[in-house]
């Protein structure tokens, strides 16, 4: 009839088969490697598109807007950003970031005016440390007071020329 192997019990089949683990075919390794490579390429391309989107062109477009249009766009951005298109949102975000940067620069210039002498800044720092120490002259090593005393000593040693 047909060439079927004779029936064997499970225990006989287990003894008859090889006990070594099945061999990993080379083509499986190649296909896994190719899939991994394709995933890596797709990720790299997406990352490059994200990073390489030309911010200079966006900045130039947002700078072409009049100051009134920039103010309107920034107000719209702050009130309801979801109503803006992608390009308007990008421009408004850049305008907002630039205005925040300008405000921080102006605030920093006010805090550290050039007309204040370095010796005055140094004296102010000495006074702050002495106030924090509140009359403490000795402290156990590793404590907050000990650290403040060390800062006070270092600051006194760094006295600027008058």
Number of C-alpha atoms within 10 A of each C-alpha: 3 4 5 6 6 5 8 10 7 9 8 10 11 11 9 10 8 9 8 6 6 7 6 8 8 8 9 10 11 11 11 11 12 12 12 12 12 12 12 12 12 12 12 12 12 12 11 11 11 10 10 9 10 10 13 9 10 16 14 11 12 21 14 11 13 10 10 9 12 18 15 13 23 22 14 17 21 13 10 9 17 11 11 14 10 11 12 18 18 17 24 24 18 18 20 19 13 12 13 12 12 12 12 12 12 11 11 11 11 10 9 10 9 9 6 9 11 14 13 12 13 16 15 12 16 18 13 13 18 16 11 13 17 10 8 13 10 10 13 9 9 8 10 12 19 17 14 17 20 12 15 19 13 11 16 14 9 10 13 14 6 7
